[in-house]
Amino acid sequence: MDGYTVASKLREIEDLKLTPIIAVTSYAMPGDREKAIESGASGYIEKPINPDTFITQMKSFLPNNF
């Protein structure tokens, strides 16, 4: 099962519908960001990650109550 399928399946579970899902990938192809969001991801970050900004990037995809 790939990440797109995992995100889609998680969104089918009522208790997880609002749980943030952030796709972090090194396999970045044109259209991947859109595909991840359409599959249910709340955000998308491409590798290589910058350790100095990664936490801030992750937080930017979270609702204020997380």
Secondary structure as GFF3:
##gff-version 3
##sequence-region A 1 66
A	DSSP	alpha_helix	3	11	.	.	.	ID=ss1
A	DSSP	three_ten_helix	14	16	.	.	.	ID=ss2
A	DSSP	beta_strand	22	25	.	.	.	ID=ss3
A	DSSP	alpha_helix	32	39	.	.	.	ID=ss4
A	DSSP	beta_strand	43	46	.	.	.	ID=ss5
A	DSSP	alpha_helix	54	60	.	.	.	ID=ss6
###
